[in-house]
Amino acid sequence: MSNYKYVHQDKKGKWYYQVFLYRDANGCQHYKKGRKDQNNKPFSGPRAAYKEALRVKNEYEQRNGKVDYKLTYKIFMENDFIPKYRADVEGSTFDSHYRLFDMAINYFGKKVINEITVRDCERYRTKLLSRTGYSQSYASAAYGAFRQSLDYAVKLGLISSNTSKKTDAIGKGKSVQPYWTLKEFQKVISLISINSFYEHLIYTMFLLYYRTGLRVSEGFALTWNDINLEKKKMMVYHNLEYKNKVDYRIKAYTKTNSGKRVITLDDELVSILRNWKSDQETHGVSKFVLSYDDCPMIKSTLNNLLKKYAKLAGVKVINGRGLRHSHASFLIAEMHCDVLTVSRRLGHSSPDITLKYYSHMFPRNDEMLAEKMVGSIDLTPAKESKLYFNGNQMVSSDKAM
């Protein structure tokens, strides 16, 4: 069985596609069936088979002039773009972007796709910026998603050019992610009791994120098999795709290849984790590090708790990403770490990424640098000229250094 249209699995577990192409004059239906891609390689999975089925079907329709030039944007999105996008990306990525595509469908749905004009695109752009109440960054993502869909329509030969590209893209705008300084974090953590099991979880969770800089999904995917308390090492090798407590998937990779990393834990955090693990065991919890019922937690739970304790402590409200930024601030401002160390601990692909997001946190050190320059060079001038210059250049100077 497969969740992908046109794709099937035989008794040996091999994937293949079977796609309808046309009906002849006698009413016979003609299909194309295949077990290999255009490079003659067997399909690695249902997604690969689905992508090849789409390619075969679209190629046939273009070759035989069967492309429907009265196709509405809504039908194009539902039959072509959205299935293709779902096949290309992770489930969590699709879920987070589907709303953006739905917005474009609501606006352009009844419009014939090859009749979408530059003026139509400009009006949609203006609406996103001025009449929706969305932030500029969200409006940017929405308009970018619409432009992406028209790019695919060009690829399929449904339109000759992407008219939205004749309008300006929406800039993301300047957005500064709020984070807690060490003083603010201490205010929050001092208000959490560990006398109750659930608050003990909150205390451990806030500290774990603040002292390691984990991404939210990385932290919720952690099991005790990932942590060696004796060697004080934590392996960050997984990500969590969460739908509900019984429908989730631990993915065997992180957001980026560099995200796979081993973090050294400090003695205080190791002690806190030991105590938390012992408390979990008394309540029958043994798998997930951040759990009170042996099921993974949802991102919104962390965000809600951060909001409640921020208001209680009288500090700025942050989310899970802000807690990661708080760790970066702690490393830079309090631990005086260099950019390479920060980059590796956060799991960035390069120090350039670290500087992109955190360059404003690193001290400028201009004053200290100016002080260090004094006396670092012998500034004694020569007693006599070593070169002869014609003209007024050789006028004597009464200035002495």
C-alpha positions as CSV (number, residue, x, y, z in Angstrom):
1,M,0.0,0.0,0.0
2,S,1.1,3.6,-0.7
3,N,-0.1,7.0,0.2
4,Y,1.1,8.3,-3.1
5,K,-1.2,8.5,-6.1
6,Y,-0.3,6.1,-9.0
7,V,2.2,4.2,-6.8
8,H,1.9,0.5,-5.8
9,Q,4.0,-2.2,-4.1
10,D,4.3,-5.7,-5.3
11,K,4.5,-9.0,-3.3
12,K,8.3,-8.7,-3.1
13,G,8.1,-5.2,-1.6
14,K,9.3,-3.5,-4.8
15,W,7.8,-0.2,-5.7
16,Y,6.3,0.7,-9.2
17,Y,4.0,3.2,-10.7
18,Q,1.0,2.8,-13.1
19,V,-0.4,6.0,-14.5
20,F,-3.3,6.5,-16.9
21,L,-2.4,8.3,-20.2
22,Y,-5.4,8.2,-22.6
23,R,-8.5,6.4,-23.9
24,D,-8.4,5.3,-27.5
25,A,-11.2,5.5,-30.1
26,N,-12.4,2.0,-29.0
27,G,-12.7,3.1,-25.4
28,C,-9.7,1.1,-24.3
29,Q,-7.7,2.8,-21.5
30,H,-3.9,3.0,-21.9
31,Y,-1.6,3.1,-18.9
32,K,2.2,3.5,-18.5
33,K,3.8,1.2,-15.9
34,G,7.3,1.4,-14.7
35,R,9.7,0.1,-12.0
36,K,12.7,2.3,-12.8
37,D,13.3,6.0,-13.2
38,Q,14.5,7.8,-16.3
39,N,18.1,6.9,-15.3
40,N,17.1,3.2,-15.3
41,K,17.5,2.9,-11.5
42,P,14.9,1.0,-9.4
43,F,12.8,3.2,-7.1
44,S,14.2,3.6,-3.6
45,G,10.8,4.2,-2.2
46,P,7.2,5.4,-3.0
47,R,8.2,9.0,-3.2
48,A,10.7,8.3,-6.0
49,A,8.1,6.3,-7.9
50,Y,5.5,9.0,-7.5
51,K,7.9,11.7,-8.9
52,E,8.7,9.5,-11.9
53,A,4.9,8.9,-12.5
54,L,4.3,12.7,-12.5
55,R,7.2,13.2,-14.9
56,V,5.9,10.5,-17.3
57,K,2.3,11.8,-17.3
58,N,3.3,15.5,-17.7
59,E,5.7,14.6,-20.5
60,Y,3.0,12.7,-22.4
61,E,0.5,15.5,-22.1
62,Q,2.8,18.1,-23.3
63,R,4.0,15.9,-26.2
64,N,0.5,15.2,-27.3
65,G,-1.0,18.6,-26.7
66,K,-3.3,17.5,-24.0
67,V,-2.4,20.2,-21.5
68,D,-5.6,21.9,-20.4
69,Y,-5.3,25.6,-21.0
70,K,-8.5,26.3,-19.1
71,L,-7.1,24.9,-16.0
72,T,-7.9,26.9,-12.9
73,Y,-5.3,27.7,-10.3
74,K,-7.2,25.7,-7.7
75,I,-7.3,22.5,-9.8
76,F,-3.6,22.9,-10.7
77,M,-2.7,23.2,-7.0
78,E,-4.8,20.3,-5.9
79,N,-3.9,17.9,-8.8
80,D,-0.3,18.9,-9.6
81,F,1.6,21.2,-7.3
82,I,0.5,20.1,-3.8
83,P,0.9,16.4,-4.5
84,K,4.4,17.1,-5.9
85,Y,5.3,19.3,-3.0
86,R,4.1,16.7,-0.5
87,A,6.3,14.1,-2.2
88,D,9.4,16.3,-2.1
89,V,9.5,17.5,1.5
90,E,9.3,16.2,5.0
91,G,5.8,15.8,6.5
92,S,6.5,18.6,9.1
93,T,7.6,21.0,6.3
94,F,4.5,20.3,4.3
95,D,2.2,20.8,7.3
96,S,3.9,24.2,8.1
97,H,3.6,25.4,4.5
98,Y,0.2,24.1,3.5
99,R,-1.5,27.1,5.0
100,L,0.5,29.4,2.7
101,F,-0.6,27.5,-0.4
102,D,-4.2,27.5,0.9
103,M,-4.1,31.3,1.1
104,A,-3.1,31.5,-2.6
105,I,-5.9,29.1,-3.5
106,N,-8.5,31.1,-1.7
107,Y,-7.4,34.2,-3.7
108,F,-6.7,32.8,-7.1
109,G,-8.7,29.6,-7.0
110,K,-11.3,30.3,-9.8
111,K,-8.7,32.1,-12.0
112,V,-7.6,30.2,-15.1
113,I,-3.9,29.7,-14.4
114,N,-2.6,31.1,-17.8
115,E,-4.8,34.2,-17.3
116,I,-3.1,35.3,-14.1
117,T,-1.7,38.8,-14.8
118,V,1.0,40.9,-13.3
119,R,-1.7,43.1,-12.0
120,D,-3.4,40.2,-10.3
121,C,-0.1,39.3,-8.6
122,E,0.6,42.9,-7.5
123,R,-2.9,43.0,-5.9
124,Y,-2.3,39.8,-4.0
125,R,1.1,41.2,-2.9
126,T,-0.5,44.4,-1.7
127,K,-3.3,42.5,0.2
128,L,-0.7,40.4,2.0
129,L,1.2,43.5,3.1
130,S,-1.7,45.8,4.0
131,R,-5.0,44.0,4.6
132,T,-4.3,40.8,6.3
133,G,-2.7,41.8,9.6
134,Y,0.2,39.4,9.0
135,S,3.8,40.2,9.9
136,Q,6.1,41.2,7.1
137,S,8.0,37.9,7.5
138,Y,4.8,35.9,7.2
139,A,3.6,37.9,4.2
140,S,7.0,37.3,2.6
141,A,6.7,33.5,3.1
142,A,3.1,33.5,1.7
143,Y,4.0,35.4,-1.5
144,G,7.2,33.3,-1.9
145,A,5.0,30.2,-1.8
146,F,2.7,31.6,-4.5
147,R,5.7,32.4,-6.7
148,Q,7.0,28.9,-6.1
149,S,3.8,27.3,-7.4
150,L,3.9,29.4,-10.6
151,D,7.5,28.3,-11.2
152,Y,6.2,24.7,-11.2
153,A,3.4,25.6,-13.6
154,V,6.1,27.0,-16.0
155,K,8.0,23.7,-15.6
156,L,4.9,21.7,-16.6
157,G,4.3,24.0,-19.6
158,L,1.0,25.3,-18.3
159,I,2.2,28.9,-18.6
160,S,5.0,30.4,-20.6
161,S,6.4,32.6,-17.8
162,N,6.0,33.3,-14.1
163,T,4.1,36.6,-14.0
164,S,4.7,37.0,-10.3
165,K,8.4,37.4,-11.0
166,K,7.6,40.7,-12.7
167,T,6.6,42.1,-9.2
168,D,8.9,42.7,-6.3
169,A,9.4,40.0,-3.8
170,I,8.3,40.8,-0.2
171,G,11.3,41.3,2.0
172,K,11.4,39.4,5.3
173,G,11.9,42.6,7.3
174,K,14.1,43.0,10.3
175,S,13.2,40.6,13.1
176,V,15.1,40.2,16.3
177,Q,14.4,37.0,18.2
178,P,14.0,37.9,21.9
179,Y,16.1,35.9,24.4
180,W,16.9,35.8,28.1
181,T,20.1,37.2,29.5
182,L,21.7,35.2,32.3
183,K,20.1,37.5,34.9
184,E,16.6,37.0,33.4
185,F,17.1,33.2,33.2
186,Q,18.0,33.1,36.8
187,K,14.8,35.0,37.7
188,V,12.8,32.4,35.9
189,I,14.5,29.3,37.2
190,S,14.3,30.5,40.8
191,L,10.5,30.4,40.6
192,I,10.3,26.7,39.6
193,S,9.9,24.2,42.4
194,I,11.0,20.6,41.9
195,N,8.8,19.2,44.7
196,S,6.1,18.2,42.1
197,F,6.9,15.8,39.3
198,Y,5.6,18.1,36.6
199,E,7.5,21.1,37.8
200,H,10.6,19.0,38.2
201,L,10.2,18.3,34.4
202,I,9.8,22.0,33.7
203,Y,12.9,22.8,35.7
204,T,15.0,20.2,34.0
205,M,13.7,21.1,30.5
206,F,14.4,24.8,30.8
207,L,17.9,24.1,32.1
208,L,18.7,21.5,29.4
209,Y,17.7,23.8,26.6
210,Y,19.5,26.8,28.2
211,R,22.8,24.9,28.9
212,T,23.0,23.0,25.5
213,G,21.3,25.2,22.9
214,L,19.2,22.3,21.5
215,R,16.6,22.9,18.8
216,V,13.1,22.2,20.2
217,S,12.5,19.1,18.2
218,E,16.0,17.8,19.0
219,G,15.3,18.1,22.7
220,F,11.9,16.4,22.5
221,A,13.4,13.5,20.5
222,L,16.1,12.8,23.1
223,T,15.9,9.4,24.8
224,W,18.1,8.2,27.7
225,N,20.0,6.1,25.2
226,D,21.3,9.4,23.7
227,I,22.9,10.5,27.0
228,N,25.9,9.0,28.7
229,L,25.9,10.4,32.2
230,E,29.2,8.7,33.2
231,K,31.1,10.2,30.2
232,K,29.1,13.5,30.4
233,K,28.2,13.3,26.7
234,M,24.9,13.9,24.9
235,M,24.4,12.6,21.3
236,V,22.2,14.8,19.2
237,Y,21.3,12.5,16.3
238,H,17.5,12.7,16.0
239,N,14.6,15.0,15.3
240,L,11.0,14.6,16.3
241,E,8.0,14.8,13.9
242,Y,5.0,15.1,16.1
243,K,1.3,14.9,15.4
244,N,0.0,13.7,18.7
245,K,1.0,11.5,21.7
246,V,0.5,8.3,19.8
247,D,1.3,9.5,16.3
248,Y,4.9,10.7,16.1
249,R,8.1,9.7,14.4
250,I,11.7,10.0,15.6
251,K,13.7,10.8,12.5
252,A,17.2,9.5,12.3
253,Y,18.7,12.9,11.3
254,T,18.7,16.5,12.4
255,K,17.8,19.7,10.6
256,T,21.1,19.8,8.9
257,N,24.0,17.4,8.4
258,S,26.1,19.5,10.8
259,G,23.3,19.2,13.3
260,K,24.5,15.8,14.2
261,R,26.8,16.4,17.1
262,V,28.0,15.3,20.5
263,I,27.7,17.9,23.3
264,T,29.7,17.8,26.5
265,L,27.6,18.2,29.6
266,D,28.8,20.2,32.6
267,D,28.8,18.6,36.1
268,E,25.9,20.6,37.3
269,L,23.7,19.6,34.4
270,V,24.7,16.0,34.8
271,S,23.7,16.0,38.4
272,I,20.3,17.6,37.5
273,L,19.7,15.0,34.8
274,R,20.6,12.1,37.3
275,N,18.0,13.4,39.8
276,W,15.4,13.8,37.0
277,K,16.0,10.3,35.7
278,S,15.5,8.9,39.2
279,D,12.3,10.8,39.6
280,Q,11.0,9.6,36.2
281,E,11.7,6.0,37.2
282,T,9.6,6.2,40.3
283,H,6.7,7.3,38.1
284,G,7.3,4.5,35.5
285,V,8.9,6.8,32.9
286,S,12.0,5.4,31.2
287,K,12.3,6.3,27.5
288,F,12.1,10.0,26.7
289,V,14.3,12.5,28.6
290,L,11.7,15.3,28.5
291,S,8.5,13.4,29.4
292,Y,6.2,12.9,32.3
293,D,4.2,10.0,30.7
294,D,6.9,8.3,28.4
295,C,5.3,10.0,25.4
296,P,7.0,12.9,23.6
297,M,6.0,16.5,24.2
298,I,4.6,19.0,21.8
299,K,6.4,22.3,20.9
300,S,3.4,24.4,22.0
301,T,3.7,23.0,25.5
302,L,7.2,24.5,25.9
303,N,6.2,27.8,24.4
304,N,3.2,28.0,26.8
305,L,5.3,27.3,29.8
306,L,8.0,29.8,28.8
307,K,5.2,32.4,28.5
308,K,3.7,31.7,31.9
309,Y,7.0,31.8,33.7
310,A,8.2,34.9,31.9
311,K,5.1,36.8,33.0
312,L,5.6,35.4,36.6
313,A,9.2,36.5,36.7
314,G,8.5,39.9,35.0
315,V,10.9,39.3,32.1
316,K,10.3,39.4,28.3
317,V,8.3,36.5,26.8
318,I,10.3,34.1,24.6
319,N,9.6,30.8,22.7
320,G,11.6,27.7,22.3
321,R,13.8,29.3,19.6
322,G,14.5,32.2,22.0
323,L,15.7,29.7,24.5
324,R,18.3,28.5,21.9
325,H,19.3,32.1,21.4
326,S,19.6,32.5,25.1
327,H,22.2,29.7,25.2
328,A,24.1,31.5,22.4
329,S,24.0,34.7,24.4
330,F,25.2,32.8,27.5
331,L,28.2,31.3,25.6
332,I,29.2,34.6,24.1
333,A,28.5,37.1,26.9
334,E,29.3,35.0,29.9
335,M,31.6,32.2,28.7
336,H,33.4,34.4,26.2
337,C,33.4,31.7,23.6
338,D,34.8,32.2,20.1
339,V,32.5,31.9,17.0
340,L,33.8,28.5,16.0
341,T,33.0,27.0,19.4
342,V,29.5,28.5,19.4
343,S,28.9,27.3,15.9
344,R,29.9,23.7,16.7
345,R,27.8,23.5,19.9
346,L,24.7,24.9,18.1
347,G,25.2,22.5,15.2
348,H,25.5,25.1,12.5
349,S,26.8,24.2,9.1
350,S,29.5,26.9,9.3
351,P,30.6,29.8,11.5
352,D,29.1,32.1,8.8
353,I,25.6,30.9,9.9
354,T,26.5,31.7,13.5
355,L,27.6,35.2,12.6
356,K,24.5,35.8,10.5
357,Y,22.3,35.3,13.6
358,Y,24.5,36.2,16.5
359,S,27.1,38.8,15.2
360,H,25.3,41.5,17.3
361,M,26.1,39.5,20.5
362,F,29.8,39.4,20.1
363,P,31.6,42.3,21.8
364,R,33.1,44.9,19.5
365,N,36.2,45.4,21.7
366,D,37.0,48.7,19.9
367,E,38.1,50.5,23.1
368,M,40.2,47.6,24.3
369,L,41.8,47.3,20.9
370,A,42.6,51.0,20.8
371,E,44.3,50.7,24.3
372,K,46.3,47.7,23.2
373,M,47.6,49.6,20.1
374,V,49.4,52.2,22.4
375,G,53.1,51.3,22.6
376,S,52.8,48.3,20.3
377,I,54.9,50.0,17.6
378,D,58.2,52.0,17.8
379,L,57.2,55.4,16.4
380,T,60.6,57.1,16.5
381,P,61.1,58.9,13.2
382,A,64.5,59.0,11.3
383,K,66.9,61.9,12.2
384,E,67.7,62.6,8.6
385,S,65.9,62.3,5.2
386,K,66.8,59.2,3.3
387,L,65.2,60.4,0.0
388,Y,65.5,63.7,-1.9
389,F,62.2,65.2,-3.2
390,N,62.1,68.1,-5.8
391,G,60.2,71.3,-5.2
392,N,58.3,72.3,-2.2
393,Q,58.3,68.8,-0.7
394,M,61.7,69.5,0.8
395,V,60.6,72.5,2.8
396,S,61.8,72.0,6.4
397,S,59.2,71.1,9.0
398,D,59.3,72.6,12.5
399,K,57.0,69.8,13.7
400,A,58.5,67.2,16.0
401,M,56.7,64.1,17.1
